[in-house]
Amino acid sequence: MWRDESCPQRTYVPPEKIKALSANHSLMRRVRSTIRMIFGIPDYELYLDYWYAAPPKDEAAPLSEKEFFRQAIDERYGNGNRTRCC
């Protein structure tokens, strides 16, 4: 088989390095989730985690990302017929 010099060789990655990368990814995911919660942005990844941990009986599959955000916007703002106080 020919070898292309532009392709990097596969190197061994020790398990400790993989665990460290995984921990960093987990930390960044928690930070991102916290920031979304502070600003009131729905977190689709968190929804999927909860859904796979205990799937509801009435849903065969989790909502798509687009359906999830549509439902979150409808829950937050209603159908647009809300009255304002001012």
PyMOL Python script that loads the backbone (N, CA, C, O; Angstrom):
from pymol import cmd

cmd.read_pdbstr("""\
ATOM      1  N   MET A   1       0.844  -1.177   0.000  1.00  0.00           N
ATOM      2  CA  MET A   1       0.000   0.000   0.000  1.00  0.00           C
ATOM      3  C   MET A   1       0.888   1.240   0.000  1.00  0.00           C
ATOM      4  O   MET A   1       1.927   1.258   0.661  1.00  0.00           O
ATOM      5  N   TRP A   2       0.499   2.244  -0.715  1.00  0.00           N
ATOM      6  CA  TRP A   2       1.296   3.461  -0.815  1.00  0.00           C
ATOM      7  C   TRP A   2       1.111   4.333   0.407  1.00  0.00           C
ATOM      8  O   TRP A   2       0.093   4.239   1.092  1.00  0.00           O
ATOM      9  N   ARG A   3       2.052   5.151   0.676  1.00  0.00           N
ATOM     10  CA  ARG A   3       2.032   6.021   1.850  1.00  0.00           C
ATOM     11  C   ARG A   3       2.028   7.465   1.386  1.00  0.00           C
ATOM     12  O   ARG A   3       2.921   7.896   0.656  1.00  0.00           O
ATOM     13  N   ASP A   4       1.024   8.204   1.811  1.00  0.00           N
ATOM     14  CA  ASP A   4       0.933   9.629   1.482  1.00  0.00           C
ATOM     15  C   ASP A   4       1.567  10.424   2.616  1.00  0.00           C
ATOM     16  O   ASP A   4       1.178  10.277   3.775  1.00  0.00           O
ATOM     17  N   GLU A   5       2.516  11.242   2.293  1.00  0.00           N
ATOM     18  CA  GLU A   5       3.242  11.997   3.310  1.00  0.00           C
ATOM     19  C   GLU A   5       2.378  13.063   3.989  1.00  0.00           C
ATOM     20  O   GLU A   5       2.703  13.516   5.086  1.00  0.00           O
ATOM     21  N   SER A   6       1.282  13.463   3.343  1.00  0.00           N
ATOM     22  CA  SER A   6       0.427  14.482   3.942  1.00  0.00           C
ATOM     23  C   SER A   6      -0.472  13.909   5.036  1.00  0.00           C
ATOM     24  O   SER A   6      -1.025  14.659   5.841  1.00  0.00           O
ATOM     25  N   CYS A   7      -0.620  12.591   5.068  1.00  0.00           N
ATOM     26  CA  CYS A   7      -1.457  11.949   6.097  1.00  0.00           C
ATOM     27  C   CYS A   7      -0.608  11.679   7.336  1.00  0.00           C
ATOM     28  O   CYS A   7       0.468  11.091   7.228  1.00  0.00           O
ATOM     29  N   PRO A   8      -1.067  12.093   8.486  1.00  0.00           N
ATOM     30  CA  PRO A   8      -0.296  11.819   9.702  1.00  0.00           C
ATOM     31  C   PRO A   8      -0.375  10.341  10.068  1.00  0.00           C
ATOM     32  O   PRO A   8      -1.374   9.672   9.804  1.00  0.00           O
ATOM     33  N   GLN A   9       0.680   9.856  10.672  1.00  0.00           N
ATOM     34  CA  GLN A   9       0.685   8.478  11.129  1.00  0.00           C
ATOM     35  C   GLN A   9      -0.168   8.351  12.377  1.00  0.00           C
ATOM     36  O   GLN A   9      -0.296   9.286  13.168  1.00  0.00           O
ATOM     37  N   ARG A  10      -0.743   7.182  12.532  1.00  0.00           N
ATOM     38  CA  ARG A  10      -1.493   6.935  13.766  1.00  0.00           C
ATOM     39  C   ARG A  10      -0.504   6.750  14.900  1.00  0.00           C
ATOM     40  O   ARG A  10       0.510   6.064  14.763  1.00  0.00           O
ATOM     41  N   THR A  11      -0.813   7.363  15.999  1.00  0.00           N
ATOM     42  CA  THR A  11       0.061   7.241  17.156  1.00  0.00           C
ATOM     43  C   THR A  11      -0.729   6.666  18.311  1.00  0.00           C
ATOM     44  O   THR A  11      -1.956   6.759  18.359  1.00  0.00           O
ATOM     45  N   TYR A  12      -0.011   6.079  19.228  1.00  0.00           N
ATOM     46  CA  TYR A  12      -0.627   5.497  20.411  1.00  0.00           C
ATOM     47  C   TYR A  12      -0.989   6.610  21.385  1.00  0.00           C
ATOM     48  O   TYR A  12      -0.168   7.477  21.685  1.00  0.00           O
ATOM     49  N   VAL A  13      -2.216   6.581  21.872  1.00  0.00           N
ATOM     50  CA  VAL A  13      -2.662   7.537  22.877  1.00  0.00           C
ATOM     51  C   VAL A  13      -2.915   6.754  24.155  1.00  0.00           C
ATOM     52  O   VAL A  13      -3.768   5.867  24.184  1.00  0.00           O
ATOM     53  N   PRO A  14      -2.181   7.076  25.210  1.00  0.00           N
ATOM     54  CA  PRO A  14      -2.350   6.320  26.453  1.00  0.00           C
ATOM     55  C   PRO A  14      -3.731   6.555  27.065  1.00  0.00           C
ATOM     56  O   PRO A  14      -4.319   7.622  26.887  1.00  0.00           O
ATOM     57  N   PRO A  15      -4.250   5.549  27.790  1.00  0.00           N
ATOM     58  CA  PRO A  15      -5.576   5.680  28.401  1.00  0.00           C
ATOM     59  C   PRO A  15      -5.700   6.877  29.346  1.00  0.00           C
ATOM     60  O   PRO A  15      -6.780   7.455  29.471  1.00  0.00           O
ATOM     61  N   GLU A  16      -4.609   7.251  30.009  1.00  0.00           N
ATOM     62  CA  GLU A  16      -4.655   8.392  30.922  1.00  0.00           C
ATOM     63  C   GLU A  16      -4.970   9.676  30.159  1.00  0.00           C
ATOM     64  O   GLU A  16      -5.714  10.529  30.644  1.00  0.00           O
ATOM     65  N   LYS A  17      -4.401   9.806  28.968  1.00  0.00           N
ATOM     66  CA  LYS A  17      -4.645  10.991  28.139  1.00  0.00           C
ATOM     67  C   LYS A  17      -6.095  11.016  27.667  1.00  0.00           C
ATOM     68  O   LYS A  17      -6.722  12.075  27.631  1.00  0.00           O
ATOM     69  N   ILE A  18      -6.625   9.858  27.307  1.00  0.00           N
ATOM     70  CA  ILE A  18      -8.021   9.766  26.875  1.00  0.00           C
ATOM     71  C   ILE A  18      -8.952  10.144  28.016  1.00  0.00           C
ATOM     72  O   ILE A  18      -9.938  10.849  27.802  1.00  0.00           O
ATOM     73  N   LYS A  19      -8.651   9.682  29.229  1.00  0.00           N
ATOM     74  CA  LYS A  19      -9.469  10.037  30.395  1.00  0.00           C
ATOM     75  C   LYS A  19      -9.416  11.534  30.664  1.00  0.00           C
ATOM     76  O   LYS A  19     -10.432  12.138  31.007  1.00  0.00           O
ATOM     77  N   ALA A  20      -8.242  12.136  30.512  1.00  0.00           N
ATOM     78  CA  ALA A  20      -8.106  13.572  30.743  1.00  0.00           C
ATOM     79  C   ALA A  20      -8.903  14.357  29.699  1.00  0.00           C
ATOM     80  O   ALA A  20      -9.583  15.327  30.035  1.00  0.00           O
ATOM     81  N   LEU A  21      -8.820  13.941  28.441  1.00  0.00           N
ATOM     82  CA  LEU A  21      -9.593  14.615  27.394  1.00  0.00           C
ATOM     83  C   LEU A  21     -11.088  14.467  27.637  1.00  0.00           C
ATOM     84  O   LEU A  21     -11.857  15.408  27.439  1.00  0.00           O
ATOM     85  N   SER A  22     -11.488  13.290  28.063  1.00  0.00           N
ATOM     86  CA  SER A  22     -12.897  13.053  28.347  1.00  0.00           C
ATOM     87  C   SER A  22     -13.375  13.914  29.513  1.00  0.00           C
ATOM     88  O   SER A  22     -14.486  14.444  29.481  1.00  0.00           O
ATOM     89  N   ALA A  23     -12.542  14.052  30.538  1.00  0.00           N
ATOM     90  CA  ALA A  23     -12.897  14.887  31.687  1.00  0.00           C
ATOM     91  C   ALA A  23     -13.015  16.351  31.268  1.00  0.00           C
ATOM     92  O   ALA A  23     -13.917  17.056  31.720  1.00  0.00           O
ATOM     93  N   ASN A  24     -12.102  16.810  30.402  1.00  0.00           N
ATOM     94  CA  ASN A  24     -12.179  18.192  29.916  1.00  0.00           C
ATOM     95  C   ASN A  24     -13.441  18.413  29.099  1.00  0.00           C
ATOM     96  O   ASN A  24     -14.088  19.454  29.220  1.00  0.00           O
ATOM     97  N   HIS A  25     -13.792  17.443  28.271  1.00  0.00           N
ATOM     98  CA  HIS A  25     -15.012  17.544  27.475  1.00  0.00           C
ATOM     99  C   HIS A  25     -16.231  17.611  28.397  1.00  0.00           C
ATOM    100  O   HIS A  25     -17.146  18.403  28.172  1.00  0.00           O
ATOM    101  N   SER A  26     -16.236  16.779  29.429  1.00  0.00           N
ATOM    102  CA  SER A  26     -17.349  16.770  30.374  1.00  0.00           C
ATOM    103  C   SER A  26     -17.449  18.104  31.108  1.00  0.00           C
ATOM    104  O   SER A  26     -18.548  18.618  31.322  1.00  0.00           O
ATOM    105  N   LEU A  27     -16.312  18.660  31.491  1.00  0.00           N
ATOM    106  CA  LEU A  27     -16.307  19.952  32.178  1.00  0.00           C
ATOM    107  C   LEU A  27     -16.843  21.045  31.258  1.00  0.00           C
ATOM    108  O   LEU A  27     -17.667  21.857  31.678  1.00  0.00           O
ATOM    109  N   MET A  28     -16.385  21.072  30.015  1.00  0.00           N
ATOM    110  CA  MET A  28     -16.859  22.090  29.077  1.00  0.00           C
ATOM    111  C   MET A  28     -18.351  21.933  28.807  1.00  0.00           C
ATOM    112  O   MET A  28     -19.060  22.925  28.637  1.00  0.00           O
ATOM    113  N   ARG A  29     -18.820  20.711  28.767  1.00  0.00           N
ATOM    114  CA  ARG A  29     -20.250  20.472  28.556  1.00  0.00           C
ATOM    115  C   ARG A  29     -21.070  21.009  29.724  1.00  0.00           C
ATOM    116  O   ARG A  29     -22.133  21.598  29.521  1.00  0.00           O
ATOM    117  N   ARG A  30     -20.576  20.806  30.952  1.00  0.00           N
ATOM    118  CA  ARG A  30     -21.282  21.326  32.125  1.00  0.00           C
ATOM    119  C   ARG A  30     -21.257  22.853  32.157  1.00  0.00           C
ATOM    120  O   ARG A  30     -22.250  23.483  32.519  1.00  0.00           O
ATOM    121  N   VAL A  31     -20.138  23.443  31.783  1.00  0.00           N
ATOM    122  CA  VAL A  31     -20.042  24.910  31.738  1.00  0.00           C
ATOM    123  C   VAL A  31     -21.015  25.455  30.705  1.00  0.00           C
ATOM    124  O   VAL A  31     -21.729  26.422  30.972  1.00  0.00           O
ATOM    125  N   ARG A  32     -21.050  24.839  29.519  1.00  0.00           N
ATOM    126  CA  ARG A  32     -21.964  25.279  28.461  1.00  0.00           C
ATOM    127  C   ARG A  32     -23.419  25.148  28.919  1.00  0.00           C
ATOM    128  O   ARG A  32     -24.236  26.030  28.657  1.00  0.00           O
ATOM    129  N   SER A  33     -23.737  24.052  29.597  1.00  0.00           N
ATOM    130  CA  SER A  33     -25.091  23.847  30.092  1.00  0.00           C
ATOM    131  C   SER A  33     -25.463  24.899  31.137  1.00  0.00           C
ATOM    132  O   SER A  33     -26.590  25.395  31.147  1.00  0.00           O
ATOM    133  N   THR A  34     -24.517  25.238  32.014  1.00  0.00           N
ATOM    134  CA  THR A  34     -24.771  26.248  33.050  1.00  0.00           C
ATOM    135  C   THR A  34     -25.006  27.615  32.426  1.00  0.00           C
ATOM    136  O   THR A  34     -25.911  28.340  32.839  1.00  0.00           O
ATOM    137  N   ILE A  35     -24.203  27.971  31.439  1.00  0.00           N
ATOM    138  CA  ILE A  35     -24.379  29.269  30.771  1.00  0.00           C
ATOM    139  C   ILE A  35     -25.734  29.332  30.081  1.00  0.00           C
ATOM    140  O   ILE A  35     -26.418  30.354  30.138  1.00  0.00           O
ATOM    141  N   ARG A  36     -26.121  28.240  29.428  1.00  0.00           N
ATOM    142  CA  ARG A  36     -27.435  28.214  28.781  1.00  0.00           C
ATOM    143  C   ARG A  36     -28.545  28.391  29.810  1.00  0.00           C
ATOM    144  O   ARG A  36     -29.520  29.097  29.557  1.00  0.00           O
ATOM    145  N   MET A  37     -28.401  27.754  30.968  1.00  0.00           N
ATOM    146  CA  MET A  37     -29.420  27.854  32.002  1.00  0.00           C
ATOM    147  C   MET A  37     -29.519  29.297  32.521  1.00  0.00           C
ATOM    148  O   MET A  37     -30.619  29.794  32.762  1.00  0.00           O
ATOM    149  N   ILE A  38     -28.379  29.963  32.692  1.00  0.00           N
ATOM    150  CA  ILE A  38     -28.369  31.340  33.180  1.00  0.00           C
ATOM    151  C   ILE A  38     -29.116  32.263  32.222  1.00  0.00           C
ATOM    152  O   ILE A  38     -29.877  33.128  32.657  1.00  0.00           O
ATOM    153  N   PHE A  39     -28.901  32.081  30.926  1.00  0.00           N
ATOM    154  CA  PHE A  39     -29.522  32.952  29.938  1.00  0.00           C
ATOM    155  C   PHE A  39     -30.884  32.453  29.468  1.00  0.00           C
ATOM    156  O   PHE A  39     -31.509  33.087  28.618  1.00  0.00           O
ATOM    157  N   GLY A  40     -31.356  31.332  30.005  1.00  0.00           N
ATOM    158  CA  GLY A  40     -32.683  30.842  29.663  1.00  0.00           C
ATOM    159  C   GLY A  40     -32.758  30.141  28.322  1.00  0.00           C
ATOM    160  O   GLY A  40     -33.836  30.037  27.736  1.00  0.00           O
ATOM    161  N   ILE A  41     -31.632  29.661  27.829  1.00  0.00           N
ATOM    162  CA  ILE A  41     -31.608  28.944  26.552  1.00  0.00           C
ATOM    163  C   ILE A  41     -31.827  27.458  26.839  1.00  0.00           C
ATOM    164  O   ILE A  41     -31.121  26.893  27.674  1.00  0.00           O
ATOM    165  N   PRO A  42     -32.776  26.818  26.177  1.00  0.00           N
ATOM    166  CA  PRO A  42     -33.008  25.394  26.426  1.00  0.00           C
ATOM    167  C   PRO A  42     -31.787  24.557  26.005  1.00  0.00           C
ATOM    168  O   PRO A  42     -31.109  24.873  25.027  1.00  0.00           O
ATOM    169  N   ASP A  43     -31.527  23.491  26.761  1.00  0.00           N
ATOM    170  CA  ASP A  43     -30.350  22.655  26.528  1.00  0.00           C
ATOM    171  C   ASP A  43     -30.781  21.315  25.948  1.00  0.00           C
ATOM    172  O   ASP A  43     -31.284  20.458  26.674  1.00  0.00           O
ATOM    173  N   TYR A  44     -30.589  21.128  24.652  1.00  0.00           N
ATOM    174  CA  TYR A  44     -31.014  19.907  23.972  1.00  0.00           C
ATOM    175  C   TYR A  44     -30.207  18.692  24.439  1.00  0.00           C
ATOM    176  O   TYR A  44     -30.764  17.604  24.586  1.00  0.00           O
ATOM    177  N   GLU A  45     -28.911  18.864  24.672  1.00  0.00           N
ATOM    178  CA  GLU A  45     -28.080  17.749  25.135  1.00  0.00           C
ATOM    179  C   GLU A  45     -28.560  17.241  26.494  1.00  0.00           C
ATOM    180  O   GLU A  45     -28.603  16.033  26.728  1.00  0.00           O
ATOM    181  N   LEU A  46     -28.917  18.151  27.379  1.00  0.00           N
ATOM    182  CA  LEU A  46     -29.419  17.767  28.690  1.00  0.00           C
ATOM    183  C   LEU A  46     -30.759  17.050  28.557  1.00  0.00           C
ATOM    184  O   LEU A  46     -31.017  16.077  29.266  1.00  0.00           O
ATOM    185  N   TYR A  47     -31.607  17.525  27.656  1.00  0.00           N
ATOM    186  CA  TYR A  47     -32.878  16.853  27.379  1.00  0.00           C
ATOM    187  C   TYR A  47     -32.646  15.418  26.932  1.00  0.00           C
ATOM    188  O   TYR A  47     -33.319  14.501  27.403  1.00  0.00           O
ATOM    189  N   LEU A  48     -31.694  15.224  26.023  1.00  0.00           N
ATOM    190  CA  LEU A  48     -31.410  13.861  25.554  1.00  0.00           C
ATOM    191  C   LEU A  48     -30.884  12.973  26.678  1.00  0.00           C
ATOM    192  O   LEU A  48     -31.244  11.799  26.768  1.00  0.00           O
ATOM    193  N   ASP A  49     -30.032  13.536  27.533  1.00  0.00           N
ATOM    194  CA  ASP A  49     -29.529  12.755  28.671  1.00  0.00           C
ATOM    195  C   ASP A  49     -30.683  12.285  29.553  1.00  0.00           C
ATOM    196  O   ASP A  49     -30.742  11.115  29.932  1.00  0.00           O
ATOM    197  N   TYR A  50     -31.599  13.197  29.879  1.00  0.00           N
ATOM    198  CA  TYR A  50     -32.749  12.832  30.700  1.00  0.00           C
ATOM    199  C   TYR A  50     -33.659  11.849  29.975  1.00  0.00           C
ATOM    200  O   TYR A  50     -34.185  10.919  30.585  1.00  0.00           O
ATOM    201  N   TRP A  51     -33.843  12.054  28.680  1.00  0.00           N
ATOM    202  CA  TRP A  51     -34.753  11.197  27.924  1.00  0.00           C
ATOM    203  C   TRP A  51     -34.234   9.763  27.880  1.00  0.00           C
ATOM    204  O   TRP A  51     -35.004   8.821  28.071  1.00  0.00           O
ATOM    205  N   TYR A  52     -32.936   9.590  27.629  1.00  0.00           N
ATOM    206  CA  TYR A  52     -32.385   8.236  27.567  1.00  0.00           C
ATOM    207  C   TYR A  52     -32.276   7.599  28.947  1.00  0.00           C
ATOM    208  O   TYR A  52     -32.304   6.373  29.054  1.00  0.00           O
ATOM    209  N   ALA A  53     -32.154   8.396  30.004  1.00  0.00           N
ATOM    210  CA  ALA A  53     -32.100   7.846  31.353  1.00  0.00           C
ATOM    211  C   ALA A  53     -33.453   7.285  31.769  1.00  0.00           C
ATOM    212  O   ALA A  53     -33.513   6.231  32.401  1.00  0.00           O
ATOM    213  N   ALA A  54     -34.532   7.967  31.427  1.00  0.00           N
ATOM    214  CA  ALA A  54     -35.889   7.517  31.781  1.00  0.00           C
ATOM    215  C   ALA A  54     -36.842   7.960  30.682  1.00  0.00           C
ATOM    216  O   ALA A  54     -37.500   8.992  30.814  1.00  0.00           O
ATOM    217  N   PRO A  55     -36.924   7.190  29.594  1.00  0.00           N
ATOM    218  CA  PRO A  55     -37.793   7.627  28.484  1.00  0.00           C
ATOM    219  C   PRO A  55     -39.255   7.641  28.891  1.00  0.00           C
ATOM    220  O   PRO A  55     -39.716   6.722  29.568  1.00  0.00           O
ATOM    221  N   PRO A  56     -39.992   8.669  28.490  1.00  0.00           N
ATOM    222  CA  PRO A  56     -41.416   8.721  28.805  1.00  0.00           C
ATOM    223  C   PRO A  56     -42.167   7.614  28.072  1.00  0.00           C
ATOM    224  O   PRO A  56     -41.773   7.196  26.983  1.00  0.00           O
ATOM    225  N   LYS A  57     -43.234   7.155  28.674  1.00  0.00           N
ATOM    226  CA  LYS A  57     -44.011   6.051  28.100  1.00  0.00           C
ATOM    227  C   LYS A  57     -44.741   6.462  26.826  1.00  0.00           C
ATOM    228  O   LYS A  57     -44.952   5.630  25.943  1.00  0.00           O
ATOM    229  N   ASP A  58     -45.134   7.739  26.716  1.00  0.00           N
ATOM    230  CA  ASP A  58     -45.943   8.169  25.583  1.00  0.00           C
ATOM    231  C   ASP A  58     -45.121   8.564  24.350  1.00  0.00           C
ATOM    232  O   ASP A  58     -45.700   8.820  23.294  1.00  0.00           O
ATOM    233  N   GLU A  59     -43.798   8.620  24.456  1.00  0.00           N
ATOM    234  CA  GLU A  59     -42.959   8.998  23.314  1.00  0.00           C
ATOM    235  C   GLU A  59     -42.133   7.794  22.860  1.00  0.00           C
ATOM    236  O   GLU A  59     -41.481   7.140  23.674  1.00  0.00           O
ATOM    237  N   ALA A  60     -42.164   7.506  21.555  1.00  0.00           N
ATOM    238  CA  ALA A  60     -41.393   6.387  21.022  1.00  0.00           C
ATOM    239  C   ALA A  60     -39.934   6.777  20.803  1.00  0.00           C
ATOM    240  O   ALA A  60     -39.041   5.935  20.904  1.00  0.00           O
ATOM    241  N   ALA A  61     -39.696   8.041  20.506  1.00  0.00           N
ATOM    242  CA  ALA A  61     -38.338   8.529  20.260  1.00  0.00           C
ATOM    243  C   ALA A  61     -38.239   9.954  20.796  1.00  0.00           C
ATOM    244  O   ALA A  61     -39.248  10.649  20.911  1.00  0.00           O
ATOM    245  N   PRO A  62     -37.020  10.389  21.123  1.00  0.00           N
ATOM    246  CA  PRO A  62     -36.886  11.769  21.600  1.00  0.00           C
ATOM    247  C   PRO A  62     -37.209  12.755  20.485  1.00  0.00           C
ATOM    248  O   PRO A  62     -37.143  12.421  19.302  1.00  0.00           O
ATOM    249  N   LEU A  63     -37.555  13.963  20.879  1.00  0.00           N
ATOM    250  CA  LEU A  63     -37.831  15.016  19.902  1.00  0.00           C
ATOM    251  C   LEU A  63     -36.567  15.351  19.125  1.00  0.00           C
ATOM    252  O   LEU A  63     -35.457  15.227  19.643  1.00  0.00           O
ATOM    253  N   SER A  64     -36.743  15.771  17.890  1.00  0.00           N
ATOM    254  CA  SER A  64     -35.594  16.266  17.140  1.00  0.00           C
ATOM    255  C   SER A  64     -35.186  17.605  17.749  1.00  0.00           C
ATOM    256  O   SER A  64     -35.926  18.194  18.537  1.00  0.00           O
ATOM    257  N   GLU A  65     -34.015  18.069  17.378  1.00  0.00           N
ATOM    258  CA  GLU A  65     -33.538  19.334  17.939  1.00  0.00           C
ATOM    259  C   GLU A  65     -34.477  20.481  17.559  1.00  0.00           C
ATOM    260  O   GLU A  65     -34.765  21.351  18.381  1.00  0.00           O
ATOM    261  N   LYS A  66     -34.943  20.479  16.328  1.00  0.00           N
ATOM    262  CA  LYS A  66     -35.859  21.526  15.878  1.00  0.00           C
ATOM    263  C   LYS A  66     -37.176  21.468  16.644  1.00  0.00           C
ATOM    264  O   LYS A  66     -37.684  22.507  17.065  1.00  0.00           O
ATOM    265  N   GLU A  67     -37.745  20.267  16.836  1.00  0.00           N
ATOM    266  CA  GLU A  67     -38.994  20.119  17.592  1.00  0.00           C
ATOM    267  C   GLU A  67     -38.806  20.530  19.049  1.00  0.00           C
ATOM    268  O   GLU A  67     -39.691  21.146  19.644  1.00  0.00           O
ATOM    269  N   PHE A  68     -37.647  20.187  19.625  1.00  0.00           N
ATOM    270  CA  PHE A  68     -37.359  20.533  21.014  1.00  0.00           C
ATOM    271  C   PHE A  68     -37.364  22.043  21.218  1.00  0.00           C
ATOM    272  O   PHE A  68     -37.985  22.544  22.156  1.00  0.00           O
ATOM    273  N   PHE A  69     -36.667  22.774  20.336  1.00  0.00           N
ATOM    274  CA  PHE A  69     -36.608  24.222  20.477  1.00  0.00           C
ATOM    275  C   PHE A  69     -37.963  24.865  20.198  1.00  0.00           C
ATOM    276  O   PHE A  69     -38.320  25.851  20.843  1.00  0.00           O
ATOM    277  N   ARG A  70     -38.718  24.326  19.252  1.00  0.00           N
ATOM    278  CA  ARG A  70     -40.064  24.850  18.970  1.00  0.00           C
ATOM    279  C   ARG A  70     -40.947  24.684  20.212  1.00  0.00           C
ATOM    280  O   ARG A  70     -41.675  25.606  20.581  1.00  0.00           O
ATOM    281  N   GLN A  71     -40.884  23.517  20.855  1.00  0.00           N
ATOM    282  CA  GLN A  71     -41.680  23.276  22.054  1.00  0.00           C
ATOM    283  C   GLN A  71     -41.236  24.204  23.188  1.00  0.00           C
ATOM    284  O   GLN A  71     -42.074  24.727  23.924  1.00  0.00           O
ATOM    285  N   ALA A  72     -39.935  24.409  23.330  1.00  0.00           N
ATOM    286  CA  ALA A  72     -39.427  25.290  24.389  1.00  0.00           C
ATOM    287  C   ALA A  72     -39.885  26.730  24.172  1.00  0.00           C
ATOM    288  O   ALA A  72     -40.248  27.411  25.131  1.00  0.00           O
ATOM    289  N   ILE A  73     -39.873  27.196  22.935  1.00  0.00           N
ATOM    290  CA  ILE A  73     -40.322  28.557  22.636  1.00  0.00           C
ATOM    291  C   ILE A  73     -41.821  28.690  22.885  1.00  0.00           C
ATOM    292  O   ILE A  73     -42.276  29.697  23.429  1.00  0.00           O
ATOM    293  N   ASP A  74     -42.590  27.673  22.487  1.00  0.00           N
ATOM    294  CA  ASP A  74     -44.034  27.719  22.727  1.00  0.00           C
ATOM    295  C   ASP A  74     -44.351  27.724  24.216  1.00  0.00           C
ATOM    296  O   ASP A  74     -45.265  28.425  24.652  1.00  0.00           O
ATOM    297  N   GLU A  75     -43.596  26.936  25.012  1.00  0.00           N
ATOM    298  CA  GLU A  75     -43.825  26.912  26.458  1.00  0.00           C
ATOM    299  C   GLU A  75     -43.463  28.258  27.088  1.00  0.00           C
ATOM    300  O   GLU A  75     -44.121  28.704  28.028  1.00  0.00           O
ATOM    301  N   ARG A  76     -42.434  28.890  26.578  1.00  0.00           N
ATOM    302  CA  ARG A  76     -41.988  30.149  27.180  1.00  0.00           C
ATOM    303  C   ARG A  76     -42.851  31.330  26.780  1.00  0.00           C
ATOM    304  O   ARG A  76     -43.197  32.158  27.622  1.00  0.00           O
ATOM    305  N   TYR A  77     -43.202  31.417  25.505  1.00  0.00           N
ATOM    306  CA  TYR A  77     -43.909  32.587  25.015  1.00  0.00           C
ATOM    307  C   TYR A  77     -45.370  32.331  24.657  1.00  0.00           C
ATOM    308  O   TYR A  77     -46.100  33.270  24.337  1.00  0.00           O
ATOM    309  N   GLY A  78     -45.799  31.093  24.704  1.00  0.00           N
ATOM    310  CA  GLY A  78     -47.180  30.796  24.351  1.00  0.00           C
ATOM    311  C   GLY A  78     -47.387  30.906  22.857  1.00  0.00           C
ATOM    312  O   GLY A  78     -46.444  30.798  22.074  1.00  0.00           O
ATOM    313  N   ASN A  79     -48.637  31.122  22.472  1.00  0.00           N
ATOM    314  CA  ASN A  79     -48.929  31.204  21.042  1.00  0.00           C
ATOM    315  C   ASN A  79     -48.909  32.627  20.524  1.00  0.00           C
ATOM    316  O   ASN A  79     -49.335  32.866  19.394  1.00  0.00           O
ATOM    317  N   GLY A  80     -48.441  33.560  21.291  1.00  0.00           N
ATOM    318  CA  GLY A  80     -48.311  34.947  20.843  1.00  0.00           C
ATOM    319  C   GLY A  80     -49.484  35.824  21.224  1.00  0.00           C
ATOM    320  O   GLY A  80     -49.493  37.006  20.881  1.00  0.00           O
ATOM    321  N   ASN A  81     -50.468  35.293  21.916  1.00  0.00           N
ATOM    322  CA  ASN A  81     -51.665  36.070  22.279  1.00  0.00           C
ATOM    323  C   ASN A  81     -51.598  36.584  23.716  1.00  0.00           C
ATOM    324  O   ASN A  81     -52.628  36.946  24.286  1.00  0.00           O
ATOM    325  N   ARG A  82     -50.434  36.620  24.295  1.00  0.00           N
ATOM    326  CA  ARG A  82     -50.312  37.099  25.671  1.00  0.00           C
ATOM    327  C   ARG A  82     -50.461  38.607  25.694  1.00  0.00           C
ATOM    328  O   ARG A  82     -50.068  39.308  24.762  1.00  0.00           O
ATOM    329  N   THR A  83     -51.033  39.081  26.771  1.00  0.00           N
ATOM    330  CA  THR A  83     -51.150  40.531  26.944  1.00  0.00           C
ATOM    331  C   THR A  83     -49.986  41.022  27.790  1.00  0.00           C
ATOM    332  O   THR A  83     -49.482  40.310  28.658  1.00  0.00           O
ATOM    333  N   ARG A  84     -49.583  42.221  27.526  1.00  0.00           N
ATOM    334  CA  ARG A  84     -48.476  42.812  28.281  1.00  0.00           C
ATOM    335  C   ARG A  84     -49.038  43.657  29.407  1.00  0.00           C
ATOM    336  O   ARG A  84     -50.163  44.152  29.325  1.00  0.00           O
ATOM    337  N   CYS A  85     -48.268  43.816  30.435  1.00  0.00           N
ATOM    338  CA  CYS A  85     -48.718  44.641  31.559  1.00  0.00           C
ATOM    339  C   CYS A  85     -48.491  46.113  31.295  1.00  0.00           C
ATOM    340  O   CYS A  85     -49.139  46.948  31.925  1.00  0.00           O
ATOM    341  N   CYS A  86     -47.603  46.458  30.395  1.00  0.00           N
ATOM    342  CA  CYS A  86     -47.276  47.884  30.170  1.00  0.00           C
ATOM    343  C   CYS A  86     -47.544  48.291  28.742  1.00  0.00           C
ATOM    344  O   CYS A  86     -47.327  49.447  28.379  1.00  0.00           O
TER     345      CYS A  86
END
""", "prot")
cmd.dss("prot")
cmd.show_as("cartoon", "prot")
cmd.util.cbc("prot")
cmd.orient("prot")
